Amino acid sequence: MRKLIKALLEVTSDKSFMHLIETVEVIVSKLLSLLMVVVIFATLGDLAIFIGQEILSPQGSFSKTLFQTFGLFLNVLIALEILENITGYLKKHVLQVELVIVTSLIAIARKIIILDLKVTEGIEIIGLGIAILSLSISYLIIRSSNSKKEN
């Protein structure tokens, strides 16, 4: 009976629980990585189809849809950055804040590139500007902090 109680206490200890949580985190991160690879290939497929349709279009309106094309390219880059965030977490078991900020900057840059100024209100543009400024300052702080740690 003592062995059973001892085994039960050992299984419910903090160390065992934390090991279980870490195992779950690793499994979820690996699944997210695989799913992100699927998303990247699907996005590349969409981009290839879109470019193929625009180039082969008899109207020759590729220059009109250039911003949409840039947006699709940036979607692929954002997906790659997210995959890098996940794999970086798998390698170091630490969320890399610098990568998250860079990914956010790319996402906002994408939003600005495809922005239709005819239907966008001024407050939205101000909000995007504040977001870029805040993320840029955050990136600068994190970057300088990381360079001080390396020296």
Phi, psi and omega in degrees: 000323179295321179297321179295315180295318179297316179296320179295318178294323180292319180294324182268010180289163180298321181297315179294320180295315179296324177297318178298315180296317179297322178297317178297317179300317180295316180298315180296318179298320179293319177296318178298320178299313180297316179295324179293325175297319177298316179298318180298314180293323177295319179294320176297320177298314177300318180296316180297317179296316181299313181294318178300316180294322181288322180288320181277356180295134180290343182283336179066038184261034183298324181293333179287331182256016182299321180292325175296320179296315177300319179299318179293321176298317180292331174300318179296316179297320178296317179298320177296320178295320178295319176298320177296322176300316182292314181291327175297322177294320179296324182287314189250350184057031177223135176284124183272104186298323180300317178294322179296318180294318178297318178299318179296320177297319178297319181296319180289323176299320177300315181299319181290320181297320182266007183296132175263106185292343180288330183248000182267132178279157182299324181295327177292320179294320177297317179299317178296320178297317179295320179297317179295317179298314180297313179295323179295317177296317177299317179297317179298317179295312181297316181297315180291326177294317179293323180290329177290324179293325182287332182275000000 
